[in-house]
Amino acid sequence: MGGSVKMIQETLKLAYGENSESIKDKRIAAVQALSGTGACRLFADFQKRFREDSQIYIPVPTWSNHHNIWRDAHVPQNAFRYYHVESRGLDFAGLMDDIKNAPNGSFFLLHACAHNPTGVDPTEDQWKEISNIMKVKGHFPFFDMAYQGFASGDPERDAKAIRLFLEDGHSIGIAQSFAKNMGLYGQRVGCLSVLCEDEKQAVAVKSQLQQLARPMYSNPPVHGALVVSTILDDPDLKNLWLKEVKVMADRIIGMRTALRESLEKLGSQLSWEHITKQIGMFCYSGLTPEQVDRLTSEFHIYMTRNGRISMAGVTTKNVGYLANAIQEVTKSS
């Protein structure tokens, strides 16, 4: 029920660090999960069973499936401010205010890196402030880390927020996924981990996670876990993977620069600075639903109506066409 021990061991090192004291002290309860979605759902059910009266605070906006996951686990949801529409950046003041005003001991869903859908991440100093206020309030941070390596190109750097929280002595939960950074979307391979007070508590928590998994899906699939453990346990294969992840991340970063420069060269009167300030697979473009509809009907360009662009779909061949189309639908704004 708990899945591949080797895969879990290697996966935890990516999140908690190669020389993590928490791993050495056996304080982490971890199970293989059905990718990031399955890890989130397993934790949501765990939260409902053992903190029945708790709720989950979810950023506005977030990946839409987060709402479905905690709703179907019957965990009440609340919201905290995250995205600032006018600046197309982080609403840090609103975020901090909502964390401060939440009841002590609340659960908070945090995106570890490459926030979906906005691509807006707190700075390291902002993460430190977030960690501090959450520690003071006794909140429980649950990190969804779906894009480790795909934000900066460096999995260590992308885990920085988690490491800061660990340094501050938080108990935390983490959902990890290899859908994007190893291209294993169809294999549903991920990990759920909960950092506990001691080894005894970790054993108990893992037992309960397995009890929850048993009637839900019984056992996780083997193939994807073997791919992950084979790569991460072999120094040469792991180094090759790290290089390939960086190539992919750098390509996306390059496409952000190309799209912004193309729009500026076309003489757009709007600011497109947010395209390169944001990070990860998605760009929260600021396009309105009506403008997105025009892109679809007039230019056959497809994106979600909130203006989220999948930067992985932008290439050197189509970035010019995309920029021209965006310029056309926004020039009267």
Helices and strands as residue ranges (DSSP letters): H 5-16, H 21-24, E 28-33, H 35-50, E 56-60, H 64-72, E 77-81, E 83-84, E 89-90, H 92-101, E 107-111, H 124-137, E 140-145, H 155-158, H 160-167, E 173-177, G 185-187, E 190-195, H 199-216, H 223-232, H 235-265, H 273-277, E 282-284, H 289-299, E 308-310, G 311-313, H 319-330
